Amino acid sequence: MIGELHQGTPPLTDRERDVLRCLAKGYDNREIADTLGIAVRTVNRHLENIRAKLGHRRRSD
């Protein structure tokens, strides 16, 4: 489930969950940025934070 984390892991922010939902729909970074009204660079930062919090190294994980 989106936002469900292991004990002791920082929770995802609302915006990180928004980005994750778009990612789950198969959107690329530009589509995520356009959908959420943010810069692609910001999308990249959110994805980095999500991967760090969830312990994944690749987008496909």
N, C-alpha and C positions, 0 to 999 in steps of 0.2 A: 504494500500500500504506500502511496506517495506520502512522504513525510514521516513514515514509520522508521525509527532508527534504533540502533542498539543502545543499551543502557550506557550512559556516560558520554554519548555522542551529542554534540551541540545540535539543537533542532534546526530544521530548515526555516528560513524566513519565508514570509508570504510570497515575496517576489521570486525566491528560489523555487518555490513550489509551482508558481506560474510558469517559469522557464521549464521546469521538469515536465509539466503537463503538455506544453508545446512540443518538447522533445519526444515525448511518448506518442504524439500524433504524427511524428516523422518530419517535423519542420526542420529546415536548416537554420543556421544562425541568423541569416538575413530575414527569413520569414518570422522567426521568433522576435527579432528586434522590431519589425514592422507591426506585428500583432500587438506587442506590448507597449509600443511607442517609446522604445529605448534604443540606444546605440548598440551596434554590433559588438563593440569593445566591452560594453556593460554586460551583454549576453555572455561573452567569453569569460568575464570575471565571475558571473553567477555560476557558470558551468564548472569553473575551477573550484569554487567554493563547495558546490554540490559534490563533486568527485572527492574532495578532501574529507568532507563530512561523512560520506557514505563509504569511503575507503576503496573507491574504484579509480582505476588509472585511465581507462578508455571510455570514450563516449558510448560505445556499444554495450558496456557493462551495465 
